[in-house]
Amino acid sequence: MLKVYSAKWCPHCTQTVRYLKKNSIDFEYIEIEEQSEKIVQRIIEINGGDDWVVPTLEFNGKWRKGKIYNEKELGFDLKKLGLKI
């Protein structure tokens, strides 16, 4: 299942979640600020090692770094991860 590492206050996260729901894509929402240090460190690592960036997505071991919301780019990246849209 797609995992969405996100933050409640993040507008790009909110838009990403809305897109996933609109397209009937099952996902697990993971509030980054409530996670263990180990998980936060992994998200930092995925995003280049300086800080965590959300929304960061993971599907079957493949990652999408946190990005500004762009509907076309998100759809393309989800397909690259192996999701059927």
N, C-alpha and C positions, 0 to 999 in steps of 0.2 A: 504494500500500500504506500502511496505517496505520503511523505512526511513533510509538513510545512512548519519550519522553525520561524516563529513570528513574534510580534509584539502588539499588544492591544492598541497602543498609541500610534502605530505606524500606518500612514495612509496607503503606502504601496502594498503592505500586508493585507489590509482591508480589501483593496481592489483585487488582489490575487485570490483571496478567499471567495470573493463574490464571483469572479470568473470561474473558479473551480466548481462552485455550486451551480452556476448557470449552465455549465457544460456537463453536469452530472458526473463529475470526477470525484471518486471517493478519496478522502485524504484524512490524515490524522493531524490535528492542529496541536502544535507544541509551543507553549508560551516560553520564550527563551529566558525571560527574567525569573522564571520559577524552576529552572533546571540546575542540575549539579554542575560544579566547576568542571568536571570531566567533559560533559556535553558542551558547555560553553566554550571550552578550549578547542574542542573539535570543530565547532562552527567558526571560531577565529582562524584556525588552521585552514579550513576550506576557503575562507575569504582572504587569504594572503598573509595571515599572521599578525596583523596590526590590531584588529578589533573585530567584534562580531557585526555582521551586516544581515539585515532581514529584509524581505523573506528569503531564507535559504531553503532550498528544496532537496530532498533525497528520495530516490526511487530505486530499489534493488541495488543499492551500493553505488549508484551514479548520482553525482551532485550537480546542482545548479547554484552558483554563487548568488548572494543577495544582489538584486538589481532594482532600479527604478521601474515601476510598472509600465509596461508597454504590451498591449493585448496581442499584437502580431508576434512579437518576440517571445512572449510567454508561451503561446501556442506552439511555435516552432521548437522552443527549448523542451517543452513537455514531450513532444514527439521524439526528439533526440534522446530523451531519457527512456523512451520505450512505452510511453502511455498512448493509448488509442483515443483520439479525440474525434 
